[in-house]
Amino acid sequence: GFGRRANARFIRIAQNDAKISDSIFRQQVMTTVAQVLNLYWDFLSFNEQVAVAQQTLAYSQKLLSDNRRQVEIGTLAPIEVVRAESEVATDQQNLIVAQTNVEQEGELIKTALAKSVDGDLVSAQVDPLDKLPDPQPDDIPPLAKALEIAAQNRPEIEQADLNLKYQSIVIKANRNGLLP
């Protein structure tokens, strides 16, 4: 029990715990931001799917009207109209599914950003401001650089180092307690 190190043990442990708490907070912030960003990019993707479904439905409806004209003229079999009507119905269903996915993803974004979704937030519309970016060749760094960046920015690694430091403090204090 003699010496500064033995008597400052609890202060060093408290300082270490404060660093661990800070690291856990940073990890939670990083996780939340990543979750919201993933939801947003999914939202943009679903918006693109709605646009594609709308275009597909427009083409199917044009095909249906063209087939009806050709049947009236007598240059196309009537079964082609039924086939085109089936295609229009399928495309309408796909459009409804895509619109539903956009609405659900918008609600997930609201839920992720707000503690409770009530009042004006319920009726608020989520409008994307971005478009999905085109991939660039330099978006993915080389493996060695990616591993270096990951090692520097991962709170879990920092927490593991701080836990090792904590264990080291405890071991030194226990050894000091065993001295005569």
C-alpha positions in Angstrom: 0.0 0.0 0.0 3.0 2.3 -0.2 3.7 4.7 -3.0 1.9 7.0 -5.4 0.9 4.3 -7.8 -0.9 2.2 -5.2 -2.8 5.1 -3.8 -3.7 6.6 -7.2 -5.1 3.3 -8.5 -8.8 4.3 -8.2 -8.1 7.7 -9.9 -6.4 5.9 -12.8 -9.2 3.4 -13.0 -11.8 6.3 -13.0 -9.9 8.1 -15.8 -9.7 4.9 -17.8 -13.5 4.3 -17.3 -14.2 7.8 -18.5 -12.2 7.1 -21.7 -14.1 3.8 -22.2 -17.4 5.7 -21.7 -16.3 8.2 -24.3 -15.4 5.5 -26.7 -18.7 3.7 -26.2 -20.5 7.0 -26.9 -18.5 7.5 -30.1 -19.3 3.9 -31.2 -23.0 4.5 -30.6 -23.0 7.8 -32.6 -21.1 6.0 -35.4 -23.7 3.2 -35.4 -26.7 5.6 -35.4 -25.2 7.7 -38.2 -24.4 4.6 -40.3 -27.9 3.2 -39.7 -29.6 6.5 -40.8 -27.3 6.7 -43.9 -28.1 3.2 -44.9 -31.8 3.9 -44.5 -31.5 7.0 -46.6 -29.6 5.2 -49.4 -32.2 2.5 -49.3 -34.9 5.2 -49.5 -33.1 6.6 -52.6 -33.0 3.1 -54.1 -36.7 2.6 -53.5 -37.4 6.0 -55.2 -35.5 4.8 -58.2 -37.6 1.6 -58.2 -40.8 3.7 -58.2 -39.5 5.7 -61.2 -38.7 2.4 -63.1 -42.0 0.9 -62.2 -43.8 4.0 -63.5 -41.9 3.9 -66.8 -42.6 0.1 -67.1 -46.3 0.7 -66.5 -46.4 3.5 -69.1 -44.8 1.2 -71.6 -47.2 -1.6 -70.8 -50.2 0.6 -71.2 -48.9 1.9 -74.5 -48.4 -1.8 -75.6 -52.0 -2.6 -74.5 -53.4 0.3 -76.5 -51.3 -0.6 -79.6 -52.4 -4.2 -79.3 -56.1 -3.2 -79.1 -55.7 -1.1 -82.3 -54.0 -4.0 -84.1 -56.8 -6.4 -83.0 -59.4 -3.9 -84.3 -57.6 -3.7 -87.6 -57.2 -7.5 -87.6 -53.4 -7.8 -87.7 -53.1 -9.3 -84.2 -54.7 -12.2 -82.4 -57.1 -11.2 -79.5 -55.1 -13.3 -77.1 -52.3 -10.6 -77.3 -54.7 -8.1 -75.7 -55.3 -10.4 -72.8 -51.5 -10.9 -72.5 -51.0 -7.1 -72.5 -53.7 -6.6 -69.9 -52.0 -9.1 -67.7 -48.7 -7.3 -68.1 -50.4 -4.0 -67.2 -51.9 -5.5 -64.1 -48.6 -7.0 -63.1 -46.8 -3.6 -63.6 -49.5 -1.8 -61.6 -48.9 -4.3 -58.7 -45.2 -3.7 -59.0 -45.7 0.1 -58.8 -47.9 -0.2 -55.7 -45.3 -2.4 -54.0 -42.5 0.1 -54.9 -44.6 3.0 -53.6 -45.3 1.0 -50.4 -41.6 0.4 -49.9 -40.8 4.1 -50.3 -43.5 5.0 -47.6 -42.2 2.3 -45.2 -38.6 3.4 -45.6 -39.6 7.0 -45.0 -41.3 5.9 -41.8 -38.2 4.0 -40.8 -36.1 7.2 -41.3 -38.5 9.2 -39.2 -38.3 6.6 -36.4 -34.5 6.4 -36.5 -34.2 10.2 -36.3 -36.8 11.0 -33.7 -37.4 9.6 -30.3 -41.2 9.5 -30.9 -43.1 10.0 -34.2 -46.1 12.1 -33.4 -47.6 15.5 -34.2 -46.3 17.1 -37.3 -43.7 14.4 -37.9 -46.5 11.9 -38.7 -47.7 13.9 -41.7 -44.2 15.0 -42.8 -43.1 13.8 -46.1 -39.5 12.5 -46.6 -38.2 14.0 -49.8 -34.8 12.9 -51.1 -32.4 15.6 -52.2 -29.7 13.4 -53.6 -29.5 10.9 -56.4 -27.7 7.6 -56.1 -24.0 8.3 -56.9 -22.2 6.6 -59.7 -19.4 4.4 -58.5 -15.9 5.9 -58.9 -12.7 3.8 -59.2 -11.1 5.5 -56.1 -14.2 4.8 -53.9 -12.6 1.7 -52.4 -9.0 2.3 -51.1 -6.4 -0.5 -51.4 -6.6 -3.2 -48.8 -3.6 -2.1 -46.8 -4.9 1.5 -46.6 -8.4 0.3 -45.7 -7.1 -1.8 -42.9 -5.1 1.1 -41.6 -8.1 3.4 -41.6 -10.2 0.8 -39.9 -7.7 0.2 -37.2 -7.5 3.9 -36.4 -11.2 4.6 -36.4 -12.8 1.5 -34.7 -13.9 2.3 -31.1 -13.9 -1.5 -30.3 -10.1 -1.6 -30.7 -9.7 1.5 -28.5 -12.1 -0.1 -25.9 -10.1 -3.4 -26.0 -6.8 -1.4 -25.4 -8.4 0.5 -22.5 -9.7 -2.7 -21.0 -6.1 -4.1 -21.2 -4.9 -1.0 -19.4 -7.5 -1.4 -16.7 -6.4 -5.0 -16.2 -2.8 -3.9 -16.0 -3.7 -1.4 -13.3 -5.6 -4.0 -11.3 -2.7 -6.5 -11.6 -0.1 -4.0 -10.4 -2.4 -3.0 -7.5 -2.9 -6.7 -6.5 0.8 -7.3 -6.7 1.5 -4.3 -4.5 -1.1 -5.7 -2.0 0.8 -8.9 -1.8 4.0 -7.2 -0.7 5.0 -7.3 3.0 
